[in-house]
Amino acid sequence: MKLLVVLPRVPYPLEKGDKLRAYHHLKHLSAHFEIVLCALADEEVHRDALAELQPFCKRIHIFRLTKPVIFLNLIKAIFTGIPFQAGYFNSQRIQRQIDEIVRREQPDHIFCQLLRVAGYVSRQPIPKTLDYQDVFSMGIKRRIPRVSWYLRPVFGLEYQRLKRYERDLFELFDNKVIISAPDRELIPHPRRSEIHVIPNGVDHDFFHPIDKPKTYDLVFIGNMGYPPNVNAAEYLANEILPLVHQEMPTVRLLLAGATPDKRVQDLAGDQVTVTGWVDDIRDCYAQARIFVAPMQIGTGLQNKLLEAMSMRIPCITSPLANSALRAEDGNEIVVAEKPAEYAKQILDLLKDTDHAAKIAAAGYNFVIKNYNWKNATDEMAKIMMNYD
């Protein structure tokens, strides 16, 4: 069977969650389908990207989005009523090229990741699967109280448009998938229960326990230009860490990940290190005693938690993040809500290394059992093939 895959980004390097998910989907779907990949690129394509993706794809088409085109797209979106997150990627030139590829390739199925590019194939009379991945409308809604007052009307408008778009796309795709069951319940459609839950996985062969000297006490890792991660980094450094320092003033925090926002860079100091991009992110996990992910906004399953647990590092996170992960609080993970709760849990784990080791071991067993890229993607392949 021939599968046309449409992505909003070239899925390499794997510094963002959507690229990580797309990469592993391509890798494991290639065992079931002949894949033709169409990927948009709003930045320079990494020199190794094609070499990394070619083993999984029969043909690869990359469509560049230049800054002038993106600017015009956003202006058009104001008047067309589509969400800015979809308008950003919308191009008549690319639409014509994808239409021609569909006509020429005659795929048996189309797989589209994210609503951002769903419009390119939503009207094609071919069986289609949409990966919602996250609930974008809810992610925007949760950010509204935290943005500047003059941006709130824009975010409010985007929330309404996204909610409508998520509902409308439901009717245009034969199959729908999403990362977690809690996110599925947030999709604004009465038949949301028809959406299949396809979780992320972990590359356990890569993210495995590594014994290294513990240079840092705490670590938080992620794409540090992504607003929910920026918010979590600030919350950790400004609200939680000072409470920890009241009892243990030498505790050190590492903030690691690509494209750090200026707000994250400004957190650097004597007790806080900000790395930016690192060649091997495993070193950052392995150098810390505890992984802390105090997510306050955003949706979806946090890959960083899966990776930390796979490396047998004890993790502390928020109820929001654990609602998708579904690890057992107090056994496989530690959940906290307020800064004082985080500080207490951090201090308890730093002082009681035996308890920290038990949390780490149980968390490791949890992700090994429940989060596997091949198993999850094979399930999605069955959904596509059964429809056909």
N, C-alpha and C positions, 0 to 999 in steps of 0.2 A: 504493500500500500504506500501511496505517496502522500506525504504530509507537508503542507505549507505552514511554516511558522512565522508569525509576524510579531516583532519585538520593538519596543520604543527605544532600546539602547543595544549597542553591541555588547554582548555579555562577557567581556573581558577587558581589564582585570576585574576581579571579584570583590571590589571595595564597597559595593552597594547591594542591599538585600534583593532587589529585583533582578540584578545581574547574576547573583549567586544562584537564585532559584532557576532562572532561565538556562544558565550553563548546565546545571545538573539535569534539568528536564531534557535538554538536547542530548546530553551524553547517554541517558538511559532510554529515551524515546528512539534513539537511533538503532536500538536492538530490535525494534518492532516496525519501523517505518523507514522509507527513503525520504530524507528530509531536504526540503528546499527552504532556505532561510532568507527572510527579508528583515533587515534590521535598520532602524534609523540611527543617525549619529549627530548629536548636537555639539560634539567636541572632536578633537583630533583622535583618530582611531589608533589604539596602541599598536606598536609595530609587531607584536607577537600575536595579535588577536586572530588573524586568519589561520595561522599555523595551529593555534589552540583549538579552533572550531572546525577546521576542515575534516578531522577524523570522524566527526559526527554528521556532517552535512554533504549531500551530493553537490549542491550548488549554493553559493552565498551571494546575496545582493545587499550592498550597503548603500543607503541613501543619506547624503549629507544635508543637514539643516543649518543654513548659515544664519548669523545673527540678524541681518536685515530681514530675512524671510520670517524668522521667529517673531521679530518685532511687528511685522505686518500681520502675521497670524493672530497675535494677541489683540491687535486693533480690530481685526475682523470679528474675533470672538465676542467683543463687546456688543456687536450688532446682531450676530447670528443666534445668540442665546445658548451656545454650547459652552461647557465649562472651560475655563482657561487652561486647565490641565490637559484637555483634549485639543483645544484650539492651538496650543503651543506646537503640537506635532502635526497639525493639519496642513497639507500641501497638495494643491491640484496636480502639480508636476509628479509628485510621488504617487498620488492616486492613479494617474494614468499609467505609470510604470508598473504598479502592482496589478492593476487590471490586466495589463498585457501579459505579465508573468502568469497570472491565473489562467488566462486564455491559452497560453502556450503550454503550460505544465499540466493542466487538467488534474489538479490534485484530488485525491479521494476525500480528504478532510483538511480543514483549516484550524490551526490552533493559534489563538491570539492571547498574548499576555498583556493584561491591564486595559482599562477603558481608554487610556491615552491614545491607542492606535486602533481601537475596535472599529471606528468608523470606516477604516480602509476596506474592511471585508464584511461588514455587518449585513450588506444587501446581497452578497454573493449567494446564488442558489446551490450551495454546496454544504454538506454537513459541517457544522462549526462548533468549536469549544472555546469558551472565554474563561480565562483565569482572572477572576476579580482580584485575587491575591489578598488585598486589604479592602476595607470599606473607606474609600477616600472621603466620602461625605462626612463620616463621623470624625475622621482625622482632622478635617478642617474645622468642624464644629468645636472640637476640644481645644483648638488653638485660638478661637475668637476672643475669649476673656484675657488672653496673654499677649495679644498684639496691641500696638499703639492704637489709640482711639480713632485716629483718622483712617486706619486700615480696616476697622471692624465692619463698615458697610460693604467693603469689597469682599471680605471673607464671608460675610453673611450671604451676599449674592452668589458667591462661588459654592457655598454649602447647598443652597437651594437648587442651583443648576446641577451639581453633582448628584444630589439625591434623585432628581428627575431623570438624569442620564443613566444612573445605575438601574433604575426601574425600567426604563425603556429598552436598554440593551438586553435585559433578561429575556424579553420576547423575541429578540432577533438572533439569539444563539441557541443551538439545540441542546448543548451541554454547558453547564456552568460549574466551575470549581473555585474553591477558596481555601485559605490556609488553616483556619480554625473554626470550630463550631460556634464560639461566642461571636466571632465576626459574622458568620452566616446569619445569626439572629438580628444583626443590624442592617442587613440589606433591605432597602425599602420596597419589598415586593411581597404580596400575600402568599406566593408559592415559594418562598425562600427555602423551605425545607427540601426542595428538589435539588438544591445546590450540593454538590459533592465536596466533602472535606478532604483535601489532599495536603497534608502537612509538609513542611520543609523537613529536610533530613540533616545529617552531619556526615562529612567525610571522615569517618572514624579512623581510617588508615593515616590520614594527615593530622587530624586533631586528636592526638593520643597523649597520655601522660608523659611529661618530660621533667626530669629532675634537674633543676637549676637553682643556684643560690637565690634566695628571696630578697631582692633589692628593694622591693616595694611591699607595703602592707596591703594596699588596696589598688585595684585596677578597674577602669571602665573603658570599654573598647567599642568602637562603632564608627560609622561615617560621621565625622565631626562637623560636617556642613549641613547635616539633616536636622531640621528644627527640633524634633522630639529628643534627639541626642544632645543637641546644644542645651536644651532646657534641662535635661537630666544631669549633664556635666556641671552646669551652674548650680543646680540644686545640691549636688553631692559636695562640690567644693565650698560653696558659700553657706549652706544651711546645715549640712550634716557634719562635715569635717571639723568645723570649729567646736562642736559639741564633743567629738571624739578627743580633740586636743585638750579639752579641759581635764581629762583624766590621763591621756597618753599623748603628751605633746610632741613626741618624735614620730608619730605615724605619718607615713609618706603615701601619696596618691599619684598614680600614673594614669593619664588620659591619653589614649592612643587611638589613631585612626586617621583616615585620609581627609584632606581638605578641611582642616579645622577653621571654623568661623572665627572672626576676630574676638568675639565674646569668649570663645574657648581659649584662644591664645592668651588673652588677658588674665586668665586664671593661673598661669604659670607663676611659680614663686619658689621659695625655699623648700616647701613641703609638697609642692605640686609640680609634676613634670608633664609637659604637653609635647608629644612626639611628632605629630603629623604622620605622613605616610611612612611605613616601615616595610622592608622587603619580606620579612617573615614574621607575621603577627603572632605566631605561636610563642616567640620569645617574650612578648609582652604579657601574655597569659601566664607563662611559666614562672616569670619573675615575681609574681605577686602571691600573697597568702590568701586573699579573698577577692572575688569578683563581685562588684556592686553595680546593679543596673536599676537605679531609682526612677523608672519611666513614669512620667506624669501625664503625657499626652501621646497620641499616636495609636495605631491599631496593628494587628497582626502578631505573628509569632516572632520573637526576638532571636535571630540567628546567633547573636553574641552569647546568649545564655546557653544555647545548645552546644556551642563550641567550648565554652568554659567548662561546662559539666562533662563534656567528652574528654577534656584534659584533666579531669578529676580535681577541679578547683571548687571549693565551697562557694555557693552563690547566695546573694541576698538581693531581692527584687521587690517590686511593688505588686499589689493585688491586680492592677491593670495588666501587667506583663504576664503574671502567672495565670491569669484567666485563660489565656491561649495555650500556655505551656502545660498546665494542669499537673504540676509536680506536687507532691505532698509536703505541705508546710511543716517545718520542724523535723522532717526526716530526710527528704530529698532536696529540699531547698528551704531557705528562710525568707519569710514574707514580712515586710514592714510597711508602714503607711506614713507616719509622721517623722520629722527629723530626729526627735528624741528616741523613737523606736529604732530607727536605723542605727543611731549611735550606740544604743544599748546592745543590739545584735552584733554589731561590728566588734565592740569591746569584748563581748562574751566569747566570740569565736577566736579573737586574738589571744585571749587569756587561756581558753580551754582548747588546746590543740587536739586533744583526743576527740572531743565533740566535733570540731571542725573536720577532722579526718573522716568521721562517720557520715557527716553530711555530704562530703565530697564523694565518698564511695557509693552511697545510696543514689546520689545524683548521677554519677557515672553509669551505674547499672540501669537507671531509669531511661537515659537517652539511648543507651545501647539497645535496649528492648523496644523503645517506642519511636525512635526517629532515625529512619534509614532512607536515603535518597532513592535507592533502587526499588525498594518495596512500595514507596509512595508513588513513584512515577509509573511503575508497572500497573498499579491500580488505575491510574489515569489513562494509560494506554488501553486497558480493558474497556473503560467507559467509551472511549472513542471508537474502538473496533466493534463493540456491541451495538452501538448506534448504527454503524454502517451495515 
